[in-house]
Amino acid sequence: MQVAVSAAKGRLTDLVRRAEAGEEIVLTRHGRAVAGIRPIRRHKEQTVEQRLAAIDAIMEEAARRRVEGGPTVREIQNQLHDDLGLPD
């Protein structure tokens, strides 16, 4: 759906409701698309335990892929930046 910005001013509540229902609204100025109102796509709700399990799985995978004896991220950062955190 396309709506002129001037017309959208008085219809914002309706436009937001439509976006919540899944519709994407394109705001136009002089017939040219300039902005949009769209629904926020939320991730599936997860419990804290599910989120922690996902983090643990990511950490385990990262540990599995880590090369033994290679530099850590901190060591690489220290090589690239001075004591104040600025690039060398």
Secondary structure as a PSIPRED ss2 file (coil, helix, strand):
# PSIPRED VFORMAT (PSIPRED V4.0)

   1 M C   1.000  0.000  0.000
   2 Q E   0.000  0.000  1.000
   3 V E   0.000  0.000  1.000
   4 A E   0.000  0.000  1.000
   5 V H   0.000  1.000  0.000
   6 S H   0.000  1.000  0.000
   7 A H   0.000  1.000  0.000
   8 A H   0.000  1.000  0.000
   9 K H   0.000  1.000  0.000
  10 G H   0.000  1.000  0.000
  11 R H   0.000  1.000  0.000
  12 L H   0.000  1.000  0.000
  13 T H   0.000  1.000  0.000
  14 D H   0.000  1.000  0.000
  15 L H   0.000  1.000  0.000
  16 V H   0.000  1.000  0.000
  17 R H   0.000  1.000  0.000
  18 R H   0.000  1.000  0.000
  19 A H   0.000  1.000  0.000
  20 E H   0.000  1.000  0.000
  21 A C   1.000  0.000  0.000
  22 G C   1.000  0.000  0.000
  23 E C   1.000  0.000  0.000
  24 E C   1.000  0.000  0.000
  25 I E   0.000  0.000  1.000
  26 V E   0.000  0.000  1.000
  27 L E   0.000  0.000  1.000
  28 T E   0.000  0.000  1.000
  29 R E   0.000  0.000  1.000
  30 H C   1.000  0.000  0.000
  31 G C   1.000  0.000  0.000
  32 R E   0.000  0.000  1.000
  33 A E   0.000  0.000  1.000
  34 V E   0.000  0.000  1.000
  35 A E   0.000  0.000  1.000
  36 G E   0.000  0.000  1.000
  37 I E   0.000  0.000  1.000
  38 R C   1.000  0.000  0.000
  39 P C   1.000  0.000  0.000
  40 I C   1.000  0.000  0.000
  41 R C   1.000  0.000  0.000
  42 R C   1.000  0.000  0.000
  43 H C   1.000  0.000  0.000
  44 K C   1.000  0.000  0.000
  45 E C   1.000  0.000  0.000
  46 Q C   1.000  0.000  0.000
  47 T C   1.000  0.000  0.000
  48 V H   0.000  1.000  0.000
  49 E H   0.000  1.000  0.000
  50 Q H   0.000  1.000  0.000
  51 R H   0.000  1.000  0.000
  52 L H   0.000  1.000  0.000
  53 A H   0.000  1.000  0.000
  54 A H   0.000  1.000  0.000
  55 I H   0.000  1.000  0.000
  56 D H   0.000  1.000  0.000
  57 A H   0.000  1.000  0.000
  58 I H   0.000  1.000  0.000
  59 M H   0.000  1.000  0.000
  60 E H   0.000  1.000  0.000
  61 E H   0.000  1.000  0.000
  62 A H   0.000  1.000  0.000
  63 A H   0.000  1.000  0.000
  64 R H   0.000  1.000  0.000
  65 R H   0.000  1.000  0.000
  66 R C   1.000  0.000  0.000
  67 V C   1.000  0.000  0.000
  68 E C   1.000  0.000  0.000
  69 G C   1.000  0.000  0.000
  70 G C   1.000  0.000  0.000
  71 P C   1.000  0.000  0.000
  72 T C   1.000  0.000  0.000
  73 V H   0.000  1.000  0.000
  74 R H   0.000  1.000  0.000
  75 E H   0.000  1.000  0.000
  76 I H   0.000  1.000  0.000
  77 Q H   0.000  1.000  0.000
  78 N H   0.000  1.000  0.000
  79 Q H   0.000  1.000  0.000
  80 L H   0.000  1.000  0.000
  81 H E   0.000  0.000  1.000
  82 D C   1.000  0.000  0.000
  83 D C   1.000  0.000  0.000
  84 L C   1.000  0.000  0.000
  85 G C   1.000  0.000  0.000
  86 L C   1.000  0.000  0.000
  87 P E   0.000  0.000  1.000
  88 D C   1.000  0.000  0.000
